[in-house]
Amino acid sequence: MALFRRIQSLGKRASTDREIDAELREHMAMCVDDNMARGMSREAAERDARRRFGNPTVMRERVSAEDAALGLESLWHDLRSALRVFTKSPGFAFVVVATLALGIGANTAIFELLDAVLLQSLPVKNPQELAQVRVVDMDKARGDVSSGYPVVTNLIWEKLSEDHQGFSEIAAWRDVGFSRDSGGDARFVNGLYVSGEFFHVLGVRPVAGRVFSAEDDRPGCGLPGAVISYGFWQQEFGGRPALGQKLKLNDKSVEVIGITPANFFGVAVGSNFDVAVPVCAQPYLETRNRLNLSTRWWLSVIGRLDPRWSVQQVAAHLGATSPGIFASTLRADYPPESVKDYLAMKLTAEPSAAGVSMLRETYSDPLRFLLGIAGLVLLITCANLASLMLARTSARERDMAVRLAIGAGRWRLIRLVLGESLLLSIAGALAGVALAQALSRELVAYLNISLDFKLDWRLFAFLLGISLLTCLLFGLAAALRASRTPPGAAMKAGGHGMTASRGRLGFRGALVVSQVALSLVLLFSALLFTQSLRNLLVDDPGFQAKGVLIARLDFTRLQIPVDRRAAFQRQLLDRIRSIPGVDEAANTNIVPLAGDGWSNAVWIDGHDSTRQDSNFSSVTPDYFNTLRIPIVAGRDFDDHDTSQSPRVAVVNEAFAKKLGLGANVIGARFRREATPSSPEQLNLIVGLVKDTKYRGIRRPAGPIAYLALAQNKDTENGMKVLVRSRLPMDAEEQAIRRTLHDVSSAISFNFEGLQDQIQESLLAERLLATLSGLFGALAVILAMTGLYGVMSYMVTERTTEIGIRMALGAQRTNITAMILGKAATLLAAGLALGTGLSLAAATAASALLFGLKPHDPATLAGAALLLAVVTVVASLVPSMRAARVNPIDSLRTE
């Protein structure tokens, strides 16, 4: 309460002083009355009272000492004084706050993104109790590993759900896309397969209806219901009652039974689910039943730890029980040669308070590096503002000297200037937060991801720390300078001195050197990332992506029998090829550079020791013509390659080299290891093509074996058609739409340019190049203004000296050369320091670069040259002003 009363009294000092005076007079009157009662005369009684209480002013200060000890009154006075100063200088305050807002806003936006991707816990009950189960070495797994998250088979999940010692509760989930359309342009919703206890394990309570229970997730359940997210409810139903309403998922009807809270997005950070259905509904919604296969790795497992168990204990228990789990889940569908590896697999547990995220792997390093870059921008900003505050403090020397002369202590002046800096830092931080919110959302939209931004303690701590740091960085030097101002020297100064103070100019020069050095780091980094992105965009993947359209087709609703699907696919592909303007078209099961892949071990027939891993693609004739992949030897696939003919393959040069085929490629035979869906196969090589990249543009071209799609026994209910056309993309899409509609309105489709897909895969690189370029440009501008300020200050301080030099015969060119020489000295020192820092930063970021070395001399020379040009431009105006100094006017001021 006492502290509250002190805070209330701030700004009411005069009223408080009057109350203290009245109380002191009352106490003195009582002392006088007591003395007179003991027989003293009034004069003697008053004299004794004054001796006891002392000077009334001193007594009043003692009474208010408690407030002074807390610093509240003094702080309030400093803030009011700073506010009055900045009210009188609104331009200065605006420049400082705007500059700080840019620096703090950029750092806060990157940290907010980093916090959401890497640090935040799931918005569920006690997330620190969650742990995920994963296989230690998934490289040994065979079959369909169709997720980027840690996964197990449904058979393993069932074993874990039966015996989950160490977990109080355990659940499984899988993200999936559910089709919402009935033909035509495909529409998908983000779906989840979840076990019955999923929502209960996470502690998620519905805002309406109910969530699933164990009774909903039973084998053969069909489709017992759907739980939808709050966002999907608002989007699909407009907030109207949704319970009991029907949804269509993969052409199946399902009833809505519950709605989750607004802040629950699932377990995968960066994505947002729309509809959840039980795991048991998978066979009902999809054509392939994954539940009883030991070769379908698709479910992620998460559990809530038993309070008596740690994650390490659970991991040890899973490792010990793994042999029994894998032995009991092995089925006849598993490849015989891989059984030993399967039985040797082990499970473990890891903390999962922050959920799982593909974003962490993709963006963690770029975001950390960008935060470092933004931090350097803030340092440059603070150096610039420190120089500005020093100039402003120099202009207030007489005011500071007067304060020192009448008794103000050094600490009092330091606190006064730091109070001004703190007020500017707080204003800059508030403006920076507003800027950061807009920038964060722009970044999320640019990356096309879903993130939950919230002001958690980490963000508050970051903002508080960055505000105090900027206050000290740009305010402390000015505060110390103000406190060291000799009163006599400041009062005697009448005009410009003979020469500028070496100490003042030396420190401001050091600030400029640091700005140039840090600017070189940022500029060099920006040029490296920009060149790296350019290298990726112009890198030759081995095929021509420009002009190729990807048409993804789904004809599940036509319910075509398996034995007739191949014929239907050929007829549909012929219809697309016959569209006017279409040059070539081909079907493939793997779209290059889409991130998908299929690999198996291969070896030369009769030479098992040559076993090597290879990538595979199943394609139709004209695939190589469509992508403009040169055929070096042999032939392409043709209509004679059918399911009844001997199996053939076309391989690339890397495949031939890796298996040591030499010049005898055509006619060689290789074997492919058995897969869960097919036995070991013997293939005859009929063609050799140039190398192409397979999974990603960053990866080097590896061995690829192309198989004839017509020879696959298990024909899909869909197609991935690559179409090369002379038509514009929009016109090409419309023509294909009309063709597909003529065949059947039940065919679903979506389109994407192959070149667009490649560029979409480079989002992380584009983010780095774009933001580092912006930060580099901002740093150069700040360095330019800092150098201009120092040169202008030097010219102002040395006006008298310049006048004397010109009076003694110095030419204008000599004066200009003198100023430019000083700028060149600062530039040289900054470049020397910055070169070492730049090479160190580039080495740390070498893993993020492509096609160039981190110590690339041409890039470093280009960055240095650009800074040199900036130095000349920034110094030219002050040097020209110095050259125009009138000697008579400059000497008259003395």
Stockholm file with secondary structure:
# STOCKHOLM 1.0

chainA/1-894         MALFRRIQSLGKRASTDREIDAELREHMAMCVDDNMARGMSREAAERDARRRFGNPTVMRERVSAEDAALGLESLWHDLRSALRVFTKSPGFAFVVVATLALGIGANTAIFELLDAVLLQSLPVKNPQELAQVRVVDMDKARGDVSSGYPVVTNLIWEKLSEDHQGFSEIAAWRDVGFSRDSGGDARFVNGLYVSGEFFHVLGVRPVAGRVFSAEDDRPGCGLPGAVISYGFWQQEFGGRPALGQKLKLNDKSVEVIGITPANFFGVAVGSNFDVAVPVCAQPYLETRNRLNLSTRWWLSVIGRLDPRWSVQQVAAHLGATSPGIFASTLRADYPPESVKDYLAMKLTAEPSAAGVSMLRETYSDPLRFLLGIAGLVLLITCANLASLMLARTSARERDMAVRLAIGAGRWRLIRLVLGESLLLSIAGALAGVALAQALSRELVAYLNISLDFKLDWRLFAFLLGISLLTCLLFGLAAALRASRTPPGAAMKAGGHGMTASRGRLGFRGALVVSQVALSLVLLFSALLFTQSLRNLLVDDPGFQAKGVLIARLDFTRLQIPVDRRAAFQRQLLDRIRSIPGVDEAANTNIVPLAGDGWSNAVWIDGHDSTRQDSNFSSVTPDYFNTLRIPIVAGRDFDDHDTSQSPRVAVVNEAFAKKLGLGANVIGARFRREATPSSPEQLNLIVGLVKDTKYRGIRRPAGPIAYLALAQNKDTENGMKVLVRSRLPMDAEEQAIRRTLHDVSSAISFNFEGLQDQIQESLLAERLLATLSGLFGALAVILAMTGLYGVMSYMVTERTTEIGIRMALGAQRTNITAMILGKAATLLAAGLALGTGLSLAAATAASALLFGLKPHDPATLAGAALLLAVVTVVASLVPSMRAARVNPIDSLRTE
#=GR chainA/1-894 SS CHHHHHHHHTTCHHHHHHHHHHHHHHHHHHHHHHHHHTTCCHHHHHHHHHHHHCCHHHHHHHHTHHHHHHTHHHHHHHHHHHHHHHHHCHHHHHHHHHHHHHHHHHHHHHHHHHIIIIICCCSSSSGGGEEEEEESCGGGCCSEECCSSCCBCHHHHHHHHHCCTTEEEEEEEEEEEEECCSSEECCEEEEEEECTTHHHHHTCCCSEECCCCGGGSCTTCCCCCEEECHHHHHHHHTTSCCTTCEEEETTEEEEEEEECCTTCCCSBTBCCCCEEEEGGGHHHHSSSCCTTCTTEECBEEEEEECTTCCHHHHHHHHHHHHHHHHHHHCCTTSCGGGHHHHHTCCEEEEECTTCBCHHHHHHHHHHHHHHHHHHHHHHHHHHHHHHHHHHHHHHTHHHHHHHHHTTCCHHHHHHHHHHHHHHHHHHHHHHHHHHHHHHHHHHHHHHTCBCCCCCCHHHHHHHHHHHHHHHHHHHHHHHHHHHTCCHHHHHHCCSCCSSCCHHHHHHHHHHHHHHHHHHHHHHHHHHHHHHHHHHHHHCCCSSCCTTEEEEEEECGGGCCCHHHHHHHHHHHHHHHHTSTTEEEEEEBSSCTTSSCCCEEEEEETTEEEEEEEEEEEEECTTHHHHTTCCEEEECCCCTTCCTTSCCEEEEEHHHHHHTTCTTCCTTCEEEECCBTTBCCEEEEEEEEECCCCCSCTTSCCCCEEEEEGGGCSSCCSEEEEEEEESSCHHHHHHHHHHHHHHHCTTCEEEEEEHHHHHHHTTHHHHHHHHHHHHHHHHHHHHHHHHHHHHHHHHHHHTHHHHHHHHHTTCCHHHHHHHHHHHHHHHHHHHHHHHHHHHHHHHHHTGGGCCSSCTTCHHHHHHHHHHHHHHHHHHHHHHHHHHHTCCHHHHHHTC
#=GC SS_cons         CHHHHHHHHTTCHHHHHHHHHHHHHHHHHHHHHHHHHTTCCHHHHHHHHHHHHCCHHHHHHHHTHHHHHHTHHHHHHHHHHHHHHHHHCHHHHHHHHHHHHHHHHHHHHHHHHHIIIIICCCSSSSGGGEEEEEESCGGGCCSEECCSSCCBCHHHHHHHHHCCTTEEEEEEEEEEEEECCSSEECCEEEEEEECTTHHHHHTCCCSEECCCCGGGSCTTCCCCCEEECHHHHHHHHTTSCCTTCEEEETTEEEEEEEECCTTCCCSBTBCCCCEEEEGGGHHHHSSSCCTTCTTEECBEEEEEECTTCCHHHHHHHHHHHHHHHHHHHCCTTSCGGGHHHHHTCCEEEEECTTCBCHHHHHHHHHHHHHHHHHHHHHHHHHHHHHHHHHHHHHHTHHHHHHHHHTTCCHHHHHHHHHHHHHHHHHHHHHHHHHHHHHHHHHHHHHHTCBCCCCCCHHHHHHHHHHHHHHHHHHHHHHHHHHHTCCHHHHHHCCSCCSSCCHHHHHHHHHHHHHHHHHHHHHHHHHHHHHHHHHHHHHCCCSSCCTTEEEEEEECGGGCCCHHHHHHHHHHHHHHHHTSTTEEEEEEBSSCTTSSCCCEEEEEETTEEEEEEEEEEEEECTTHHHHTTCCEEEECCCCTTCCTTSCCEEEEEHHHHHHTTCTTCCTTCEEEECCBTTBCCEEEEEEEEECCCCCSCTTSCCCCEEEEEGGGCSSCCSEEEEEEEESSCHHHHHHHHHHHHHHHCTTCEEEEEEHHHHHHHTTHHHHHHHHHHHHHHHHHHHHHHHHHHHHHHHHHHHTHHHHHHHHHTTCCHHHHHHHHHHHHHHHHHHHHHHHHHHHHHHHHHTGGGCCSSCTTCHHHHHHHHHHHHHHHHHHHHHHHHHHHTCCHHHHHHTC
//
